[in-house]
Amino acid sequence: MGPQAVPQGAPALLDAEVRLVPPRRDHVPMLVELGQDAECLRWGDASPTGSPGAAESWVAVAMERWADPRPWTPRQWVVEVHDGGVWRAAGTVEYRPDGHGAVEVGYAVHPASRGRGLAVRAVRLALDHGFRDDGVHTARWRAEVGNWASRRVAWRLGFSPPQRVRGLMPGHGTEQVPRDGWISTLRHDEAREAAYPWLVVPTLHGADVVLRPWRHEDAPRVVEACTDPLTRRYLPALPSPYGMGEALVFVDTVRDAAARGTEVSWCAADPSTDRCLGAVSLMGLAPASGQGEVGYWLHPEARGRGAMRAAVRAAVGHGFSPATDGGLGLRRVLLRTAGSNVASQRVALALGMTEVGRDRLAETLGDGTVEDMVRFDLLADEQS
């Protein structure tokens, strides 16, 4: 069979530039390269085809399944992309039925074809076929925690916000210990498009401070800040003890929150050394709410330098900036602080915020003291 021919009897799954075809022997070279790709190997057996023999076996099994007329047979496709007038193999898509109307989807794109949105288009074709022709009512997606590229594909296809499940994914490589995974679903009657925003954390430049996305390399500074007695007094929910593990979870958690569209969190860094000076977040974000809450903490080395005022000013400015300009388009920002936290209140007042209320004895501090919670806010047309 020629490399440009679609096998007879297979469903025609194609759009203007992408098509899904059952695997053929002429796909083996691409499958071998995919199976040897470092990114695929990093996340397990996304394409277990790293040798010619393994790739040929994978093709043979897939061909047998396509010849099986029984319902709920696993389906495997090769993704082909139309380049220069010919169809060229560029990845794989499959779904594995559970026999009760649900399938689990999997996909991998050859490194030479990444960054073109092929996975979204290919998986959408497979899902359209499953929902329309195979009686599928629910698609499931799962991936190891940290596989952000796969998660972004699922998000763009309309899958629900992922849940983290401990030990969901099997171990692979030299480590056979089960790993934490994400899982989410998409029903047949839901739109195959993003159902909630995936917020970008931009790099912002303030006076003597840079706000940038968090990195795992910031974890030691996070530990130093979050074990400081003053920080722990005013952030009573911090884990205790607080070590590198907790700091790494913090970095992953704020990235997850941005991907869910609920929070944008920055590392406030020294512009000359890139060392972490503190944290600033816009929290409690929701589509169409127009509101958010700002929160922050400061590394003890950075206190008294005015760094937090500059950082919060930059973050709030991004919050008020119109969505058309890359901002969040908020109309109101709230800040809450304990009654004795004078330094935090000074930041609020320096930004032109207004004290709008006091919740009496509403805050239990880290040392067990109970204090009033003071509320400030700022409206978009009040920012200086």
C-alpha positions in Angstrom: 0.0 0.0 0.0 1.4 3.4 -1.0 2.2 6.0 1.8 -0.4 8.4 0.5 -3.3 6.0 0.4 -5.9 5.7 3.1 -6.6 2.1 3.9 -10.0 0.8 2.6 -12.7 0.4 5.2 -11.2 2.9 7.6 -13.2 5.9 8.6 -12.2 9.1 6.8 -11.1 11.3 9.6 -9.6 14.4 8.1 -9.7 18.2 8.0 -7.9 20.5 5.6 -4.4 19.7 6.8 -4.6 16.7 9.2 -5.9 13.2 8.8 -6.0 10.1 10.9 -5.3 6.7 9.2 -4.8 3.2 10.6 -1.1 2.5 11.1 0.9 1.0 8.2 4.3 -0.5 7.8 5.6 2.6 6.1 4.9 4.5 9.3 7.5 2.5 11.2 10.4 5.0 10.9 8.3 7.8 12.3 7.1 5.5 15.1 10.6 4.5 16.0 11.7 8.1 16.3 8.6 8.9 18.4 9.3 6.0 20.7 12.9 7.3 21.2 12.0 10.9 21.8 13.1 12.2 25.2 9.8 14.0 25.9 7.8 10.8 25.2 10.2 8.7 27.4 9.9 11.3 30.1 6.2 10.8 30.5 6.1 7.0 30.1 4.8 4.8 27.3 3.0 7.4 25.3 4.3 5.6 22.2 6.0 2.3 23.1 7.7 2.0 19.7 11.3 2.8 20.3 12.8 0.0 18.1 11.9 -1.3 14.6 10.6 -4.5 16.1 8.4 -2.8 18.7 7.1 -0.4 16.1 6.3 -3.2 13.7 4.5 -5.1 16.5 2.5 -1.9 17.4 1.4 -1.6 13.7 0.5 -5.3 13.5 -1.7 -5.1 16.6 -3.4 -1.9 15.4 -4.1 -3.5 12.0 -5.7 -6.5 13.7 -7.9 -4.3 15.8 -9.0 -2.4 12.7 -10.0 -5.7 11.2 -12.1 -6.6 14.2 -15.7 -5.5 13.6 -16.8 -5.9 17.2 -17.8 -2.7 19.1 -15.5 -1.3 21.8 -12.3 -2.4 20.1 -9.4 -0.2 20.9 -8.6 2.1 17.9 -5.1 3.4 17.0 -4.4 6.0 14.3 -1.3 7.6 12.8 -1.7 11.3 12.5 -0.7 12.5 9.0 -0.2 16.2 8.1 -0.5 17.6 4.6 2.9 19.2 3.7 4.1 20.2 0.3 1.3 18.3 -1.5 2.0 15.0 0.3 0.8 13.4 3.5 3.5 12.9 6.1 3.3 10.9 9.3 3.5 13.2 12.3 2.2 11.4 15.4 -0.3 9.0 16.9 -3.8 9.1 18.5 -5.7 6.2 20.1 -8.6 5.5 22.3 -9.2 2.6 24.6 -12.8 1.7 25.4 -13.9 0.4 28.8 -16.9 -1.5 27.3 -19.4 0.8 29.0 -19.5 3.8 26.7 -16.3 5.5 27.8 -12.9 5.7 26.2 -9.5 6.9 27.4 -7.6 9.0 24.8 -3.9 9.1 24.2 -1.8 11.1 21.8 1.8 11.9 20.9 3.3 14.2 18.3 6.6 13.7 16.6 9.1 16.4 17.7 9.5 17.8 14.1 5.7 18.6 14.1 5.2 20.1 17.6 4.0 23.6 18.1 1.5 23.6 15.3 -1.6 22.5 17.2 -1.7 19.1 15.5 -2.6 17.2 18.7 -5.7 19.3 19.3 -6.9 18.9 15.7 -6.1 15.1 15.6 -7.7 14.3 18.9 -10.8 16.4 18.0 -11.2 14.3 14.9 -10.9 11.1 16.9 -13.4 12.3 19.5 -15.9 13.5 16.8 -15.8 10.0 15.3 -16.2 8.3 18.7 -19.1 10.4 19.8 -20.8 10.3 16.4 -20.2 6.8 15.2 -18.9 4.6 18.0 -21.5 5.2 20.6 -19.0 6.9 23.0 -20.6 9.0 25.7 -17.6 10.0 27.7 -13.9 10.5 27.0 -11.3 10.4 29.7 -7.8 11.9 29.7 -5.1 11.3 32.2 -1.4 12.3 32.4 1.4 12.3 34.9 1.4 15.5 37.0 3.8 17.9 35.3 3.0 17.0 31.7 1.7 20.5 30.9 1.8 20.0 27.1 -0.6 17.1 27.3 -2.8 19.0 29.8 -3.0 22.0 27.6 -4.2 19.9 24.7 -7.0 18.4 26.9 -7.9 21.9 28.1 -8.2 23.2 24.5 -10.5 20.3 23.7 -13.0 21.2 26.5 -12.0 18.5 29.1 -13.1 19.3 32.7 -10.6 20.9 35.2 -8.2 18.0 36.1 -8.3 16.3 39.5 -5.0 15.1 41.0 -4.9 11.5 42.0 -2.1 10.0 44.0 -0.4 7.0 42.3 -2.7 7.2 39.2 0.1 6.6 36.7 2.2 3.5 36.5 6.0 3.8 37.1 8.2 3.7 34.1 11.9 3.7 33.1 14.2 2.7 36.0 11.6 3.8 38.5 8.6 1.6 38.7 6.9 3.5 41.6 3.4 4.7 40.7 3.3 8.5 40.1 0.7 11.1 40.8 -1.6 11.9 37.8 -4.2 14.2 36.5 -7.6 12.9 35.2 -10.5 14.7 33.6 -13.4 14.0 31.3 -15.4 15.2 28.3 -18.9 14.2 27.6 -20.4 13.7 24.1 -22.8 16.7 24.5 -20.1 19.2 25.6 -18.4 21.6 23.2 -14.9 20.5 22.0 -13.3 23.8 23.0 -11.8 25.3 26.2 -14.5 25.7 28.9 -12.5 28.0 31.2 -9.5 30.4 30.8 -5.9 29.2 31.1 -4.3 32.3 32.6 -0.9 33.5 31.5 1.6 34.7 34.1 3.4 37.5 32.3 6.7 39.0 33.3 6.1 42.5 34.7 8.7 45.2 35.5 8.1 47.5 38.4 10.3 50.0 40.3 13.4 47.9 41.4 11.5 44.6 41.1 10.5 42.1 38.4 7.4 39.9 38.6 8.0 36.6 36.8 6.6 33.1 36.9 7.7 30.8 39.7 10.4 28.2 39.1 11.4 25.1 41.1 14.7 26.8 41.5 13.0 29.3 43.8 12.1 26.7 46.4 15.1 27.4 48.8 14.1 31.0 49.1 10.4 30.0 49.6 11.5 27.8 52.5 13.5 30.7 54.0 10.5 33.0 53.8 7.9 30.5 54.9 9.8 29.4 58.0 10.3 33.0 59.1 8.4 33.7 62.4 6.8 36.9 61.1 5.6 35.2 57.9 4.2 32.3 59.8 2.4 34.7 62.2 0.4 36.3 59.5 0.0 33.2 57.2 -1.3 30.6 59.7 -2.3 28.1 57.0 1.3 27.4 56.0 2.2 23.7 56.5 4.3 22.9 59.5 7.1 21.8 59.2 7.9 23.6 56.0 10.7 22.2 53.8 11.7 21.8 50.2 8.8 19.4 49.5 6.3 22.0 50.6 8.0 24.7 48.6 8.0 22.6 45.4 4.3 21.8 46.0 3.6 25.6 46.3 5.3 26.2 42.9 3.2 23.5 41.3 0.0 24.6 43.0 0.2 28.2 41.8 0.9 27.0 38.3 -2.1 24.7 38.5 -4.3 27.6 39.7 -3.3 29.6 36.6 -4.2 26.7 34.4 -7.6 26.5 36.1 -8.1 30.3 35.6 -8.5 31.0 39.3 -5.2 32.7 40.2 -2.1 34.5 38.8 0.9 34.3 41.1 4.3 35.8 40.6 7.7 35.6 42.1 8.8 39.1 42.9 12.5 39.0 42.1 15.5 41.3 42.3 16.1 42.7 38.8 19.9 42.4 39.1 20.2 39.0 40.7 16.9 37.3 39.9 16.7 36.2 43.6 13.2 35.7 45.0 12.2 38.7 47.2 8.6 37.6 47.8 5.3 36.5 46.3 2.4 38.4 44.9 -0.9 36.8 43.8 -4.2 37.8 42.3 -6.6 35.2 43.7 -10.3 34.2 43.6 -10.5 35.0 39.9 -13.6 33.8 38.0 -14.9 34.6 34.5 -17.2 37.5 34.5 -16.8 38.3 38.2 -14.6 41.3 37.5 -13.0 41.0 41.0 -9.9 39.5 42.5 -8.0 39.5 45.8 -4.4 40.4 46.1 -2.2 38.6 48.6 1.6 38.7 49.2 4.5 37.8 51.5 8.0 39.1 51.6 11.3 37.3 52.2 12.9 38.7 55.5 15.9 40.0 53.5 13.7 42.2 51.4 11.8 44.0 54.1 12.1 47.8 54.4 13.1 48.3 50.8 9.7 49.2 49.3 9.9 46.1 47.0 6.4 44.9 48.0 4.7 48.2 47.2 6.3 48.2 43.8 5.4 44.5 43.2 1.8 44.9 44.3 1.4 48.0 42.2 2.6 46.1 39.1 0.3 43.1 39.9 -2.8 45.3 40.5 -2.0 47.2 37.3 -2.1 43.9 35.4 -5.3 43.0 37.0 -7.0 46.3 35.9 -5.5 46.2 32.4 -8.1 45.3 29.8 -8.2 41.8 28.5 -7.6 43.1 25.0 -4.3 44.4 26.2 -3.3 41.1 27.9 -4.6 42.0 31.4 -7.4 40.5 33.5 -9.9 43.3 33.0 -10.8 43.5 36.7 -13.0 46.3 38.1 -12.2 45.8 41.8 -9.3 44.4 43.8 -9.7 43.4 47.4 -7.0 43.1 50.1 -7.5 41.6 53.6 -5.0 41.9 56.4 -4.9 41.2 60.1 -5.5 44.3 62.3 -1.9 44.2 63.7 -0.2 43.8 60.3 0.7 47.5 59.9 3.3 46.8 57.2 0.6 45.2 55.0 -1.8 48.0 55.6 0.8 50.5 54.6 1.1 48.7 51.3 -2.6 49.0 50.8 -2.7 52.7 51.6 0.4 53.4 49.4 -1.6 52.0 46.5 -4.5 54.3 47.2 -6.8 51.6 48.6 -9.7 52.4 50.8 -10.5 50.7 54.1 -14.0 49.4 53.5 -14.7 47.2 56.6 -13.5 45.3 59.6 -14.5 41.8 60.4 -14.2 41.6 64.2 -12.2 38.7 65.7 -12.2 37.0 62.3 -8.6 36.0 62.0 -6.7 33.5 64.1 -2.9 34.1 63.7 -0.2 31.6 63.7 0.5 32.0 67.4 -3.1 31.5 68.3 -3.9 35.2 68.7 -7.4 36.2 67.4 -7.6 39.6 65.7 -9.9 41.7 63.5 -9.6 41.3 59.8 -9.4 44.7 58.0 -10.6 44.9 54.4 -9.4 47.3 51.7 -10.3 47.7 48.1 -9.4 49.6 45.0 -11.5 50.2 41.9 -10.1 50.3 38.4 -10.8 54.0 37.9 -9.0 54.8 41.2 -5.6 53.4 40.5 -2.9 56.0 40.4 
